[in-house]
Amino acid sequence: MSRIVYVDGAYVPEEDARVSVFDRGFLFADGVYEVTSVLGGKLIDFGGHAARLERSLGELDMACPVTMDELLGIHRELVRVNEIDEGLVYLQVTRGSAGDREFEFPDPADVPSTLVLFTQSKPGLADSPKAKKGIKVISIPDIRWGRRDIKTVQLLYPSVGKMMAKKEGCDDAWMIEDGHVTEGTSNNAYIVKGRKIITRHLSNDILHGITRAAVLHLAREAQMEIEERAFTIDEAMAADEAFVTSASTFVMPVVEIDGETLGDGTPGPVASRLREIYLEESRKSAI
Ligand code: PDD
């Protein structure tokens, strides 16, 4: 069955979907995106993703062609027609096509934004074998732009980072700026020392993860101690545990950093417990 995708008001088979070659998302990476996970055919944390999308759009003076309620309807319709049980919904808004290549933003009254959504079916996403084994990460310099709090589609460096990790036989990379870990290429980074969870504080230096917010809330409810501050890679290599969070991996244990094995090299109790709680609570509040 061909996947049905959404492009500017229409639900079409993926092979019929069209966006202009002049689209600013294509020419300038002038666009923002969201990834929302689906468990049991329902959306996880849709409200958080919608709120962050509005913020990203606002920071870039970009308009969204539909309301957040309409966006929810589109997500649900795509999940339904594509029969997604476990997987992801990808959403992208770009500043559209002014019919040529000019650096200046076009007037939004003349040029509507482009809205594209598609689903990715990922059976077994929650019961991932990787989560049972844990992942290995390397560290790389963070050379991205200074507004990482805006979820833009400028993902070349994160892709390069993942390839650097792959070349080293690892799964992902943590980025380092001024000696401290900012975040993973597509996730937020955490270490555990004793019973304390340490993760970088929110600022323009990192994406304000929706999974991060939910996991920290649940950790606090479970009386876990949290410290929101920057940490060094040396501190991480000497930690008892580490993990990452994102909509596509939930809570994913990290068992090796730059070749240094953490603990006994298997997922630690804090990360494993947080993954369990997060999945349980997310299923309950899914819409
Ligand atoms: N990435 N940091 C970065 C740089 C990210 O790209 C992401 C998400 C996160 C975690 O955010 P959230 O918990 O809201 O998913 C942190 C998505 C999943 C992606 O690019 O596929």
Residues whose N, C-alpha, C, O or C-beta is under 5 A from the ligand:
A	BS01	PDD	V35 E183 G184 T185 S186 N187 N188 L207 H208 G209 I210 T211 R212 T245 S246 A247 S248
